[in-house]
Amino acid sequence: MEKWVGITRVLMVVVAFLVPSMVECDIREYKFNVVMSNITRLCSTKPTPTINGLFPGPTIYAREDDTVLVKVVNHVNYNISIHWHGVRQLRTGWADGPAYITQCPIQPGQTYVYNFTLTGQRGTLLWHAHILWLRATIHGAIVILPKLGVPYPFANPHKEEVIILGEWWKSDVEEVINEAMFTGLAPNVSDAHTINGHPGPVSNCLSQGGFNLAVVKGKTYLLRIINAALNEDLFFKIAGHKLTVVEVDAAYTKPFQTETIVIAPGQTTSALLSADLGSGKFLMAASPFMDSPITVDNITATATLHYSGTQSSTATTLTSLPPRNATPVAENFTDSLRSLNSQNYPCKVPLVTDHSLLFTVGFGLEDCKTCIKGLRVVADFNNVTFSMPEMALLQAHFFNISGVFTDDFPGHPKIPYNYTSIVQPTNMRTMKGTRVYRLAYNSTVQLVLQDTGMLVPETHPIHLHGFNFFVIGNGLGNFDPQKDSKNFNLVDPVERNTIGVPSGGWVAIRFRADNPGVWFMHCHLEVHTTWGLKMAFLVDNGKGPNESLLPPPSDLPKC
């Protein structure tokens, strides 16, 4: 057995043998084998990359302040990297995972050990592949339990269930996006949505069953809900039941009841379910929310909540689903989210900021010889379409290698205009570049993300690596710093790592740059990331070793 030294309290993750009953252990050993699997329940016609042959992948269980080591062995012909979405990675950017940002990918036949500590975090997160579109089938849950002896700040549930929402393509997702990039057309939408890897009834696919959540009358269940879909914000609801939201993105919230949860790709929501209806079968559903003029026709995922003792032949109670583009439903849910802000879990939103930034989120066009109309859509922050480097940005920064990136990312649009007007600028071209925005250690940042009408207004779930941030405000139209800043919530704003920029509107966030390294920020709609809607923050070291990036591990993959 391999020896791991220099760690006082270690959680060693060997996913092949993980069971929830082992969560009390101090030391566990796990391994991620990236393998090709044929998922027959989804009428798969060809093998697809998975972790340990599972879809979704295995759940990692840990406790706050545990150290996690995950040994990833790549047995497929794709390069691979794994991102631990929402994990702060304090001084351990080498384990963050986005390919060519913090590491070169793990090449076929190679191995890499991710080593990080879950400092000051508890709740639900996810892990997923962070290269190409491989996270479609390479993803799973991270459950961070409180320290031993520390209770939840809500009623202790009788049982916990992980609910992973996803998308499924019958074809190879890499072929889907490659064809789109070649033709200049939008990529095909998924063939179905899934709940814990099951779509529910799908025409021409009779082999799958469906996920079944067994409950007992009078019991309370904590549902850890994760959106692992590539390109869809989703509604989630259970017929006949309300859900009490208690945590999002591994940060506790003030509890509130809702019939419908709205969850963007990369976001997590933990909610209490009271099994108080006695008996019966009730429909559980995940349906798409597309806050844009574009409509899609992929399939709502369904599952069943089944009370103990109910006959299997009992008819399932159905539920009405929100229509697509049900913006009021989404806004009502989002506006209800508040940080718990208790004595034990205070809301440490920065009250004074060193940087006040405005990033427009938009689209543009570039020339394309193979494309049907000679043009291809690109995406951008502040009119800069990100160019992926051939070397990881973090390595270039740490080893002072020049020519890989520049630190001149614009803090505001170069040419201000009416961002949400249907009258668009005549020049739809964007600038390409590998540009980062530099921050001093421990500086504070206010960032307003402004959607634009470039081509089409659309909701964008923006994910920031390496930090949690506070969502202090949002609105429709153009952000007005004089008027809108007066309504900022600096008392109990919700704390997140992924936030939806509303279609035709803006959202304001604040965070403290207390984590040295290079940290990716991008749209979590994979198609928009592919088109270039991404950038990075570079946070310099502070004073002394405790405020400085650790050196890279000896097994860091090479490009």
Protein Blocks (a to p, Z undefined) as FASTA:
>chain_A
ZZdehiabdcdddfklgcfklmmpmbdcddddddddddfknopabdcddeehiacddddd
ddehiacddddddfbfbdcddddehiaogoilmlnopghkloccddehiacddddddehi
acjddddddehjllmmgccdddddddehiacfbdcdfbdcddddddddfbdfklmmmmmm
mnopacdddfbdceehiabjaehiakbgbdcddddehiacddddddfbfklccddddehi
acddfbeehiacdddddfbdcddehiacddddddfeopacddddddddddbfbdcfbdcd
ddddddehiafklccdddddddehilklmmmmmmmpccfkiaklccfddfbdfbdcdddd
dddddddfkbmnlpacdddeehiacdddfbdfklmmmnopghkacckbcfbdfbgcdfkb
cbdcfblcdcdddddddddehiacdddddddfehiacddddddehiacddfbdcehjddf
klmmmmpcfklgccdfbdcddehiacddddddfbgcddddddfbfklmmnopacdddddd
dedjklcccdddfklccZZ
